[in-house]
Amino acid sequence: KESKTVLKPLPKNNRNKGTSLNIKRSKTPKPAAKPQMSMEHTLAFLDADGYIPGDHFSVARFRSLLHQLSSTYNADKDRIGNATVAIQNQLKKKGIHVTLLNILEGMNRIYTTGKANQTYEECGAAYIILRDKGHSHRETINTLKAFLNR
């Protein structure tokens, strides 16, 4: 904690009595923390590869997808957002480039009715495997949809 030293004059009756100073320390207020970006804003920021205003349409789309997916997969939006970034990073390591928005849109198409019988991470792992085997995004989503909705 930083503190600021404030020197106050000694009272008149103590001015010539010794060499001690009457020093009072007061706390300096901490700078306000920067507001943390929401998960939907963070994902839009990452997809845009830089600054994007919080009221941009893509932020609203990410918000909507995270809301839908959190209901389908019974996971909070931070967990889904972090898993989506991890999926994208794994694919990048394999030389496969796909946007976060495409991953979320695809994962939202897998289950069209009811709740998922797999976790978001399990579906993401299957997505990575199929993409790594050469399937396109559309083929991968259609395969997962057919397999998981039996």
Sequence and secondary structure as in RCSB ss.txt:
>XXXX:A:sequence
KESKTVLKPLPKNNRNKGTSLNIKRSKTPKPAAKPQMSMEHTLAFLDADGYIPGDHFSVARFRSLLHQLSSTYNA
DKDRIGNATVAIQNQLKKKGIHVTLLNILEGMNRIYTTGKANQTYEECGAAYIILRDKGHSHRETINTLKAFLNR
>XXXX:A:secstr
  EEEEEE   GGGTTS S  EEEEEE           HHHHHHHHHHTS   TTSHHHHHHHHHHHHHHHHHT 
 HHHHHHHHHHHHHHHHHTT    HHHHHHHHHHH  SS  SS HHHHHHHHHHHHHTT  HHHHHHHHHHHHT 
